[in-house]
Amino acid sequence: MTITEKIANAKKRIDELERLIKYWNDSDHDEAKIVNFTMNIENRVA
């Protein structure tokens, strides 16, 4: 995995975390709701 790919994957994770934080901090959401995130599953070799 190249540095560029690692940066892109990290950016995706940061974006998802920011969306979760915004959702959890939103005072309009008094009831529990399900948050649907699109997930891309890629085959990787460790």
Protein Blocks (a to p, Z undefined) as FASTA:
>chain_A
ZZklmmmmmmmmmmmmmmmmmmmmpmklmbccddddddddddddZZ
